[in-house]
Amino acid sequence: MGPRHPFPTTASAGNRLRLLAVIFVVLVGVIGCGNDPVDSAFNPNFMMGDWLAQSQVVTSVADPQVLADLTALGAMYTLSVQPPGRYTAISEGFGPAIAESGNLTVDGPNVVFTPQFGGQSLALWEQVGDSIVLVSEIDFDVNLDGTPGAATLRRVLIPK
């Protein structure tokens, strides 16, 4: 009698089918879980780095002829985005500086800002050369009548 093997050395028809099924499942898993490139439409990596607002224009929704160029009026906006999407934004120019920090994610055409304190805000994004254009809906007193109204803020950010 020969040495006894811990595993059978012959395969029955049932074992062959099981073996083929296991190989198929493993191959599907390997092929399906490869290093797929991440769609930039859902990846905040394009925003990583330090940004400065080259322009910040607020336009009244009620009357698009009424607008204010906040940058021309002395306002500054800086945005720093670090992996994995942590951000710090600083607005300066009218009164004390306002700083905000939180998480930045991308959801299709929207950049989603989720601050540590306060509610989320959305901005439509577009990459134009080296700059990023963010367009968001805000409440702002564009016509300086003392009452904030619906407005659109368009920021053009350039690498700092």
N, C-alpha and C positions, 0 to 999 in steps of 0.2 A: 504494500500500500504506500502511495506517495505522500509527500508532505501536504498537509491540509492548508489551504489558503483562507485568510480571514474574509475575503470577498469572493463570490462566485466568479469563475473564470469563463463561464459560458452564459450567454444571454438568451433568455427565452423571448418569444414574440411579444409578450406583455411588457417585459423589461425594455425591449427595444423601443416600443411606442412611448413608454415613460421617458426614456433617455432623449428621444427626439423632441418630445414636448418640453422637457427641461431646457434643452439646447435652444429651441425656438424662443422660449420665454426670456432666456438670458440674452440672446441676440437682439430681441426687440427692446429690452431694457438698455442695452449698451448703445444701440442705434438711437433710441429715443432720448437718451440722457447725455448725449454728446455735448461738446462745447458749442452750443448754439450761440450765435452772436445776439446780443441784447438789442432789441429794436430801440433806436434812439428816441422814438416817440414816447417811451415809457422809462427812459433812463436819465436821471438827473446829472450824469457825468459831464454833459456839455456845459453845465452851469458851474462846474468846479472852478474855484479861483476867486480873485478879487476883481470887482466891477465898480465902475464909476458912471453915474448917469450923465451922459453927454447932453441930453435934453429931457425935459419933463413937461409935457404939455397937457393941461387939463382943459377939456372941452365940454360945454354944457350939452346935455342930451336934449333939453327943451329947445335950445337955439344954438346950433352948431357954429354960428358966427361969433358966439361969445366964448372966448378962450383966454387962457393965461399960460405963458411960458414961465414956469416956476424957476427954471435954471437961469433964464435971463434976469429974473427978479432977485437972484442971489441964493436960491435954494440949492443944497447939495444932497445927493443920495449916494451912499456907498453900500455895496452888498458883498459879503464874503461867504462863499459856499465851500465847505470842507466835506470830505467823505465821512460818512455815507449819506450826506445830504443835510448836515447841520448848517444852519445859516445864521448870520448876524447882519442886520440891516440898520443903517444909521441915517436919519433925516435931519438936516440942519438948515437953518436959514431964517426961520420966523419964530422967534422965541427960543426956548431951550431945546437942545438936541434931543431927539427921540430915538432910542435904541430898542431893537426888537430881536429876539433870537428864538430859534425853534428848528423845525424840520422842514425841508423842502423836498417835494416829490413831484413827479411828472405823471399826469393822467391824460394821455393822448395829446390834445392841443393845449392843455392847461398846465401851468406850473401852479402847484398847490403849496401855499405857505401856511404852516401850522405852527403858530407861535406858542411859546411856553404858557403864556397867559393871553386869553382872548380867543376869538373864533378864527376859523380858517378864512383865507382869502384866495381867490383864483385870479390868474392872469393868463390871457392867451399869449403864447410865445411864438416867436419867429426868429430864426437865425439868419442874419444878413451879413455875410462875410465874417469878420471877427466880432461883430456886435450881436447883441441879443435885444430884441424888441419885446417889451412886455406891455400888454394893453389890459387894463382892468376897469371895472365899474366901481365908482366910489361916490360918496356924498361930499360935495364941496361947494362953497359959496363963490362960484366963478364970477358972478356979476356984482359981488360985494354989497348986496342988499341986506346982509345980516342973516339970511336964511340959506342953509345948505340945500342944494338940490342935486338931482341925479347928474353925474358927470362921468366922462371917460378920461382916464389917465393913461397917457402913452409915454413910456420911458424907453429911451434908447441907451442901453448899457454898453460900455466899451471896456476892454480889459484894462486894469489899473497897472 
